[in-house]
Amino acid sequence: MMNKSAKAVALSLSVSLLLSACQTTGANNRPLTPAEQRMREQADTYNQTIFEGAAAGCAAGILAGILIGAAGGGKKNTMLADGAIGCVAGAAIGGGVGAYVADKQEKYATKEEQLDSMIADVKAENQRLAGLVTATQQVIVADKARLDQIDKDLAAGKITMAQAKEKIAAVDDNKAYLDNTIAELRKRQTNYADAASQTTRGAPKSKVRAMNEEISTLEKQIAQLEAERDSLAQRRTVSRVG
């Protein structure tokens, strides 16, 4: 039977997965526009694979920690502590570069096959990221128009400063979401580059070149996303609302 601590961990992970998979409200439970929803759905496509890897690693870590504690004749509290430590370690391994490379090595016998699989992974990332960039551009166009309207209404005395700050919170929410997403994308880009460096030695030059091209495309698209975010941040700083 699962103990209370293990149940709490499982519940926490389940809630995290559900929140990442389906977001229909932003900060302060405000309803999201269709464009904002699409942007979050595109971003969550990236986050899901990371969360799933961490969840699987955590679950395996809990089990391993508890079994090790039991094998050593540990007390209940010690076993729970071992399980918690196992969760942290398992999550790190589940989402780490080493686990990713090891998985490719286990599934594919040659460097060429391993690199082919990695190239396919990054190519899929780039296809998804293109959708995220498009959705983000739509959100930012709408947010800039929202900022223009807020400034006009505030200048005309149609709304108070308090009301303006309430309205502009949606823009700040979107920017914060983009900040987090870009940070995760940068981590993923680094992970792919690290994984490639561990795999390209001895691989055919054509495959190495193809991998580097996909990683370069990933970098360019992330930079494009950053530019879009920065343009929103710049417009936000000149708003009449502090």
N, C-alpha and C positions, 0 to 999 in steps of 0.2 A: 504493500500500500504506500502511496506517495505521501511523504511527511509534509507538514505545513510549509516549511521553508522551500522545499522543492516545488510545491504548488504555487507559492508566491512568485518564484522565479518564472515558472511556466506561464502564469497569468500575465506577468509583466511583459514577457516576450511576446505573448499573443496580442496584447494591447498595442505594443509598439508596431507589430506587423500590420495590424488592422488600420492603425492611424496612418501609416506610411502608404498603404494600398488604397485608401479611400478618403480623400480630403475634400469636403464640400463647404467647409467654413474656414475663415482665416482667423487672425487674432481677434480676441473679444467676440468670437462666434459670429462674425459678420458673414453674410452670404457671399460666396465667391461668384464673380461673373463667369460666363462660359469660357472666356479667354484665360482667366486666372485658373480655372479648373483644369483646362487643357495643359497649361504650363506645369501645374503641380503633378498631373498624371504623367507627363513626359519625364519629369525629374524623378518621380517615384519609381519609374521603371529602372533607373539606376540604383536607387536605394534598396529596392527589394532584394536584389541579388546579394548585396552586402549584408543586409539583415538576415536573410535566410542562411548565409554561410555562418554568420555569428551565432544564430540560434542553434543551428545544427552542431557547431563546435561547442557551444555552451552545454547543450544537452549531453553530448558525448563526454564532456569534461566533468559534468556533475556525476554521471554514472561511474566514470573511471575513479573519480575522487572518493566516492562513497565505497566502491568495491575495494579500493586500496586501503581505506580506513578500516573496513570490516575484516579484510584479510589480516590486518595487523592487530586485530583484537581491540580496536579503538572503541572509546565510549561514544554514545550517541552524539554529543556535542562536537566531539572531535571529528566524527564522520561528516557532520553537517559542514564543519569548517573546511574539511578536505573537499567536499562537494562544491562549495562556493569558490575555493581556489581553482578547482578544476574547471568551473564555468568560465572564469576570467581567462585562464590559459587556453581553454578550448576555443573561446571566441576569438582570441588573438590568432590562433592557428587557423581557424576556419576562414578568416578573412585575410590571411597573410599571403605574401608573395611565395614563400616557401611551399605552402600547401598547394597553391595554384600550379607551380612548376612541377611539384611531385605528382600531382594528379595527371598532368600531361605526360610525364615520363612513364607513369603506370599504364596509361591507356594506349600510348603510341611507342613503338619500338625504336624508331629512328628520329634523329634531330629534325629531318625534313618534315616528317609527319607531325611532330610536336609543334614545329613552327607554323605549319599550315593551319593547325587548329587555333593557335594564338592569333594568327592573321585574321582568321574568320571571326574570332571573338572581338577584336578591335574594329573590324569592318562593321560588325553589327552595332557596336557602340557608336560608331560614327553615323550610322543611319539613324539611330535613335536620337543622337545629339542634334542632328539636322532638324528633326521635328521639334526639339526643345527650343532651339534658336528661333525658329519660326513662331512658335507659341509665345516666346518671351518678347519678341518684337511687337506682337499684337498687344500684349499687356502694357508694354512701355509706351506705345502710341496712345493708348487709352489713359494711362496714368498721367502723361504730360498734358493731355486735354483736360483731365480732371484738375490738375494743378492750375492750369490757366483759368478754369471756371471758378475755382476756389478763390484765386487772387482777385478776379473781377468782382465776384460777389462780396468779398471782404472790403474791397475798395469802395464799392457802391453802398455799403452799409446794409446789404441784404442779409448778411449773416454776421454773428459775433465771432470774436477770436476763438472763443471756446468751441463754437460750432465748426469753425474752420479747422481747428486742431483735430476734432473728432472725424471730420471728413478726410483729412490728410493722413490719418492713421492707416488707411488702406494702402496708400502709396508706400509708407514706411514698412508695412507688413510685407509687401511684395519685394521690396529691396532687401529686407532681412532674409527672406526666403531664398532669393538669388545669391546672396552672400554665402549662405550655408551650402547651397547646391554647387556653386563654383568651387568652394573649398573641397568638397567631396570629389568633384571631378578632377581637380588637381592631384589629389591623393591617388586616384585611379590611374591617371596618366603616368605618375611616377611609378606605380606598381607595375604597369605594363612595360615601361622602359626597363625596370629592374628585372622583370621576368625574361624579357628579350635578351638582356645582357648575359643571363645565365644559360640561354638556349642557343644563341647564334654562333657560339664557338663551334667550328667544324661543320656548320650548316652551309648549304649551297648559297652562293652570293646572291642569286636571284631572289631567294626566299628572304634573306637578310634585308635586301633592298626593299622588298614588298612590305616587310614588317615595319621598317623605318618610315616608309611612306605613309602607312596607316597611322602610326604614332604621330607623325608630323601633321596629318590631317586632323587628328584629335586635338593637338595643340592649337592649331589655327581656329578650330571651332570654339574651343574654350576661350581663346583670346577674343573671338567675336562676341561671345556671350558676356565677357567682362566689359567689352566696349559698350555694349547695350546697357549693362548695369550702371556703368560709369556715367553715361549720358543722362540716365534718370537721376543719379545722385547729383550731378551738376545742376540740373533743372530744379531739383528739390532745394538746393542751397540758396537759390536766388528767389525763392518764394517769399511772399509777404508774411507767411506763417513761420514763426520761429521753430 
